[in-house]
Amino acid sequence: MLFGITIIWIVSSIIFLFTYHTHGEFGDMFGSINTLFSGLAFGGIIYTIYQQRAEFKLQREELKLQREEVAKTNQEMQA
């Protein structure tokens, strides 16, 4: 997806380079691309938070199972 966006950005910059008459208009073209990358970065942060949440849930379950095993081991040792 990032590769496709980069290709579109390069092609559009080459096409629009010859249609804009001033450098300011050419520079303004990249505002929308900046917004797109900012949105992708925000989406990446949301995805990372979701992944970490799932990982922490699995870690809590594993620690619970480990505590149960230690308790069973202690009971066997006492017996």
TORDRENKE-692191 format. One record per residue (C-alpha): residue in one letter; x, y, z; residue number from 1. Coordinates in Angstrom, 1 decimal. Example, Ala and Ser with C-alpha at 12.3 -4.5 7.8 and 13.67 -1.06 7.14 Angstrom:
TORDRENKE-692191
@res: a; px: 12.3; py: -4.5; pz: 7.8; n: 1
@res: s; px: 13.7; py: -1.1; pz: 7.1; n: 2
//
This chain:
TORDRENKE-692191
@res: m; px: 0.0; py: 0.0; pz: 0.0; n: 1
@res: l; px: 2.8; py: 2.4; pz: 0.9; n: 2
@res: f; px: 4.6; py: 1.5; pz: -2.4; n: 3
@res: g; px: 1.4; py: 2.3; pz: -4.3; n: 4
@res: i; px: 1.0; py: 5.6; pz: -2.6; n: 5
@res: t; px: 4.6; py: 6.5; pz: -3.3; n: 6
@res: i; px: 4.2; py: 5.7; pz: -7.0; n: 7
@res: i; px: 1.0; py: 7.8; pz: -7.2; n: 8
@res: w; px: 2.7; py: 10.7; pz: -5.5; n: 9
@res: i; px: 5.7; py: 10.6; pz: -7.8; n: 10
@res: v; px: 3.6; py: 10.3; pz: -10.9; n: 11
@res: s; px: 1.3; py: 13.1; pz: -9.9; n: 12
@res: s; px: 4.2; py: 15.4; pz: -9.0; n: 13
@res: i; px: 5.8; py: 14.8; pz: -12.4; n: 14
@res: i; px: 2.4; py: 15.5; pz: -14.2; n: 15
@res: f; px: 1.6; py: 18.6; pz: -12.1; n: 16
@res: l; px: 5.1; py: 19.9; pz: -12.3; n: 17
@res: f; px: 4.5; py: 21.0; pz: -15.9; n: 18
@res: t; px: 1.0; py: 22.4; pz: -15.2; n: 19
@res: y; px: 1.7; py: 24.8; pz: -12.4; n: 20
@res: h; px: 3.2; py: 28.1; pz: -13.2; n: 21
@res: t; px: 4.6; py: 29.1; pz: -9.8; n: 22
@res: h; px: 6.5; py: 27.2; pz: -7.2; n: 23
@res: g; px: 3.9; py: 28.1; pz: -4.6; n: 24
@res: e; px: 1.2; py: 26.3; pz: -6.5; n: 25
@res: f; px: 3.4; py: 23.3; pz: -6.9; n: 26
@res: g; px: 4.3; py: 23.2; pz: -3.2; n: 27
@res: d; px: 0.6; py: 23.5; pz: -2.3; n: 28
@res: m; px: 0.0; py: 20.3; pz: -4.1; n: 29
@res: f; px: 1.8; py: 18.3; pz: -1.4; n: 30
@res: g; px: -0.6; py: 19.5; pz: 1.4; n: 31
@res: s; px: -3.1; py: 16.7; pz: 0.5; n: 32
@res: i; px: -0.3; py: 14.1; pz: 0.4; n: 33
@res: n; px: 0.8; py: 15.3; pz: 3.9; n: 34
@res: t; px: -2.7; py: 14.8; pz: 5.1; n: 35
@res: l; px: -2.8; py: 11.3; pz: 3.7; n: 36
@res: f; px: 0.4; py: 10.3; pz: 5.4; n: 37
@res: s; px: -0.7; py: 11.8; pz: 8.7; n: 38
@res: g; px: -3.9; py: 9.7; pz: 8.4; n: 39
@res: l; px: -1.9; py: 6.6; pz: 7.7; n: 40
@res: a; px: 0.4; py: 7.3; pz: 10.7; n: 41
@res: f; px: -2.6; py: 7.8; pz: 13.0; n: 42
@res: g; px: -4.1; py: 4.5; pz: 11.7; n: 43
@res: g; px: -0.8; py: 2.8; pz: 12.4; n: 44
@res: i; px: -0.9; py: 4.1; pz: 16.0; n: 45
@res: i; px: -4.4; py: 2.8; pz: 16.5; n: 46
@res: y; px: -3.4; py: -0.6; pz: 15.1; n: 47
@res: t; px: -0.4; py: -0.7; pz: 17.4; n: 48
@res: i; px: -2.5; py: 0.0; pz: 20.4; n: 49
@res: y; px: -5.0; py: -2.7; pz: 19.4; n: 50
@res: q; px: -2.1; py: -5.2; pz: 19.0; n: 51
@res: q; px: -0.6; py: -4.3; pz: 22.4; n: 52
@res: r; px: -4.0; py: -4.6; pz: 24.1; n: 53
@res: a; px: -4.4; py: -8.2; pz: 22.7; n: 54
@res: e; px: -0.8; py: -9.1; pz: 23.7; n: 55
@res: f; px: -1.4; py: -7.8; pz: 27.3; n: 56
@res: k; px: -4.6; py: -9.9; pz: 27.5; n: 57
@res: l; px: -2.7; py: -13.0; pz: 26.5; n: 58
@res: q; px: 0.1; py: -12.2; pz: 29.0; n: 59
@res: r; px: -2.4; py: -11.8; pz: 31.8; n: 60
@res: e; px: -4.0; py: -15.2; pz: 31.0; n: 61
@res: e; px: -0.5; py: -16.8; pz: 30.9; n: 62
@res: l; px: 0.4; py: -15.3; pz: 34.3; n: 63
@res: k; px: -2.9; py: -16.6; pz: 35.7; n: 64
@res: l; px: -2.1; py: -20.1; pz: 34.5; n: 65
@res: q; px: 1.4; py: -19.9; pz: 35.9; n: 66
@res: r; px: 0.1; py: -18.8; pz: 39.3; n: 67
@res: e; px: -2.3; py: -21.8; pz: 39.3; n: 68
@res: e; px: 0.6; py: -24.2; pz: 38.5; n: 69
@res: v; px: 2.8; py: -22.8; pz: 41.2; n: 70
@res: a; px: -0.1; py: -23.2; pz: 43.7; n: 71
@res: k; px: -0.6; py: -26.8; pz: 42.6; n: 72
@res: t; px: 3.1; py: -27.4; pz: 42.9; n: 73
@res: n; px: 3.2; py: -26.0; pz: 46.4; n: 74
@res: q; px: 0.3; py: -28.2; pz: 47.4; n: 75
@res: e; px: 2.0; py: -31.3; pz: 46.1; n: 76
@res: m; px: 5.3; py: -30.3; pz: 47.9; n: 77
@res: q; px: 3.4; py: -30.0; pz: 51.2; n: 78
@res: a; px: 1.7; py: -33.3; pz: 50.7; n: 79
//
